[in-house]
């Protein structure tokens, strides 16, 4: 298989993840129903089939696809749709919730003090 000059070595990414998270090749193999030799091949290979990578993502609960995407040039486009108005509204609601929680906490403390003063 001829690799592109722009290839991102998925085997290295996978190997680094397994090492840093102390997951053995045997354990990963068990999680995706493959033997340790298959995992060794995935780690040594500069590329991996997308379906296998997605199986590994599910097995270790880590999104390697985002890791790969983050290595692409920033000027590349994607189909990710950002809903800026919705996100702004969510941020506004979160700020309102925080304000109400703080106010509620203050009122609770004041109420407790008042109850202690009344005896």
Order of alpha helices (4+ residues) and beta strands (2+ residues): alpha-alpha-alpha-alpha-alpha-alpha
